[in-house]
Amino acid sequence: MTAPQDAAVPPGAQAAPQDVRVGVIGVGRMGADHVERLSQRTKGARVSVLSDYARETAEKVSATAPGSRVVDTWQEVVAAEDVDAVLIASPGQFHREQVLACIDAGKPVLCEKPLAMNPADAFDVVRAEHEAGAQLVSLGFMRRFDAGYGQLKDALEAGELGTPLLLNCKHRNADVLPGFSDTHMVYDSAVHEIDAISFFLDEPATSVQTIVPRTTEKAPEGLHDPLLFVFRTASGTVVTDELWVSTNSGYEVRTELVGSKGAATVGQESGMVTTQQAGSRWGGSVPVDFRPRFIAAYDAEVQAWVAAVADGSNIAPRSATAWDGYVAAAVCEAAEQPLTADGTVDVTLQERPA
Ligand SMILES: NC(=O)c1ccc[n+]([C@@H]2O[C@H](COP(=O)([O-])OP(=O)(O)OC[C@H]3O[C@@H](n4cnc5c(N)ncnc54)[C@H](O)[C@@H]3O)[C@@H](O)[C@H]2O)c1
């Protein structure tokens, strides 16, 4: 697909004939968000077709995206002639099959994380893309498009921080949905820091130790919260991830890189800082959940993907690929094991296709 970007067409304006026509699969919380950003804030794209397991949900979301139509099944989205590229925001257990169908159809796809529910299934996607001989799969690790992440990556690439020695990550949520388990701690939350390892260090974790401190009384029954993960890479960088998901305060993601020439921290956004005379309090506020914190990153991710589809490269610079999704699945699998057995677990990776 070679539709040129037209800077003169503001996002949200009348659809232009050269727009990338995006089909969206799954329009729950994330999918509806993506439909809104594609329709309102993304240059050079429009939502043409969408589907959801719940037809009523699909109809409601379609009504917010001018010119879109609803089909009954995700297979119809992939096959539709008026779909140039597909965005998948269904639950993770469907991703493997849906991404494979996009590869089969030769259509670029942006799939929300995870790529699949286990490393073997994720590697099926890596293999299929390799056999198709075309790079088609982008994975929605949106933090790669966060301004702070970008600045830290730029500083590393420019050599300003020297050799990376330590990467310290903190990830906090106000609370979690009912049913959130230790497995979700790894696969839904820590997975973002696991991808940060690949992003910042250009190498995956080769081992992981999962440490279980005493649990906060605010944690839902059965959840070990907080958790501390210690990862190592082949070149010797150590990565810590302190994950605490029932803070009862707000959503915070902070990342500190300690390098041989200096340290840098991102994610300390404070917005407005106030002094309140009542109570002699000084301070700012934190967002309640991840969406306001990362809205600009999601916007940038989707815009960069649309531009890559339009220029035929299909995968935006710095985007996570199918390989990154496979690495994340393999590291998550290793990170979950020490929850039930103390010690360090090695990460096993298949050879990367050339
Ligand atoms: N990148 C991030 O930070 C981030 C944040 C939240 C969620 N996610 C990911 O986005 C995906 C969706 O999460 P969500 O929070 O929107 O979930 P959700 O439950 O709100 O929405 C999922 C939607 O998919 C529909 N659906 C179910 N099976 C389907 C199928 N086979 N085909 C089409 N639609 C189907 C459901 O009816 C629902 O409307 C998950 O993979 C999740 O991990 C990513």
PDBQT file of the ligand as one rigid body, heavy atoms in Angstrom, charges set to zero:
ROOT
HETATM    1  N1  LIG A 401      -0.952  -1.687  25.452  1.00  0.00    +0.000 N 
HETATM    2  C1  LIG A 401      -1.559  -1.560  26.611  1.00  0.00    +0.000 C 
HETATM    3  O1  LIG A 401      -1.130  -0.851  27.494  1.00  0.00    +0.000 OA
HETATM    4  C2  LIG A 401      -2.856  -2.280  26.842  1.00  0.00    +0.000 A 
HETATM    5  C3  LIG A 401      -3.749  -1.826  27.826  1.00  0.00    +0.000 A 
HETATM    6  C4  LIG A 401      -4.951  -2.505  27.998  1.00  0.00    +0.000 A 
HETATM    7  C5  LIG A 401      -5.237  -3.605  27.230  1.00  0.00    +0.000 A 
HETATM    8  N2  LIG A 401      -4.331  -4.029  26.294  1.00  0.00    +0.000 N 
HETATM    9  C6  LIG A 401      -4.596  -5.225  25.485  1.00  0.00    +0.000 C 
HETATM   10  O2  LIG A 401      -5.667  -4.965  24.600  1.00  0.00    +0.000 OA
HETATM   11  C7  LIG A 401      -6.416  -6.157  24.396  1.00  0.00    +0.000 C 
HETATM   12  C8  LIG A 401      -7.879  -5.872  24.701  1.00  0.00    +0.000 C 
HETATM   13  O3  LIG A 401      -7.985  -5.470  26.053  1.00  0.00    +0.000 OA
HETATM   14  P1  LIG A 401      -9.245  -4.644  26.582  1.00  0.00    +0.000 P 
HETATM   15  O4  LIG A 401      -8.857  -4.104  27.898  1.00  0.00    +0.000 OA
HETATM   16  O5  LIG A 401      -9.734  -3.711  25.531  1.00  0.00    +0.000 OA
HETATM   17  O6  LIG A 401     -10.314  -5.821  26.769  1.00  0.00    +0.000 OA
HETATM   18  P2  LIG A 401     -11.901  -5.711  26.702  1.00  0.00    +0.000 P 
HETATM   19  O7  LIG A 401     -12.413  -6.951  27.333  1.00  0.00    +0.000 OA
HETATM   20  O8  LIG A 401     -12.367  -4.397  27.210  1.00  0.00    +0.000 OA
HETATM   21  O9  LIG A 401     -12.226  -5.746  25.140  1.00  0.00    +0.000 OA
HETATM   22  C9  LIG A 401     -12.075  -6.885  24.328  1.00  0.00    +0.000 C 
HETATM   23  C10 LIG A 401     -13.198  -6.863  23.296  1.00  0.00    +0.000 C 
HETATM   24  O10 LIG A 401     -12.975  -7.934  22.369  1.00  0.00    +0.000 OA
HETATM   25  C11 LIG A 401     -14.225  -8.570  22.111  1.00  0.00    +0.000 C 
HETATM   26  N3  LIG A 401     -13.936  -9.938  21.664  1.00  0.00    +0.000 N 
HETATM   27  C12 LIG A 401     -13.831 -11.062  22.417  1.00  0.00    +0.000 A 
HETATM   28  N4  LIG A 401     -13.497 -12.100  21.625  1.00  0.00    +0.000 NA
HETATM   29  C13 LIG A 401     -13.376 -11.615  20.375  1.00  0.00    +0.000 A 
HETATM   30  C14 LIG A 401     -13.037 -12.188  19.136  1.00  0.00    +0.000 A 
HETATM   31  N5  LIG A 401     -12.711 -13.479  19.027  1.00  0.00    +0.000 N 
HETATM   32  N6  LIG A 401     -13.002 -11.405  18.042  1.00  0.00    +0.000 NA
HETATM   33  C15 LIG A 401     -13.314 -10.098  18.138  1.00  0.00    +0.000 A 
HETATM   34  N7  LIG A 401     -13.629  -9.487  19.297  1.00  0.00    +0.000 NA
HETATM   35  C16 LIG A 401     -13.659 -10.232  20.399  1.00  0.00    +0.000 A 
HETATM   36  C17 LIG A 401     -14.992  -8.470  23.410  1.00  0.00    +0.000 C 
HETATM   37  O11 LIG A 401     -16.392  -8.592  23.180  1.00  0.00    +0.000 OA
HETATM   38  C18 LIG A 401     -14.576  -7.086  23.910  1.00  0.00    +0.000 C 
HETATM   39  O12 LIG A 401     -15.462  -6.075  23.444  1.00  0.00    +0.000 OA
HETATM   40  C19 LIG A 401      -5.782  -7.221  25.295  1.00  0.00    +0.000 C 
HETATM   41  O13 LIG A 401      -4.908  -8.002  24.553  1.00  0.00    +0.000 OA
HETATM   42  C20 LIG A 401      -5.019  -6.400  26.320  1.00  0.00    +0.000 C 
HETATM   43  O14 LIG A 401      -3.884  -7.075  26.848  1.00  0.00    +0.000 OA
HETATM   44  C21 LIG A 401      -3.175  -3.378  26.081  1.00  0.00    +0.000 A 
ENDROOT
TORSDOF 0
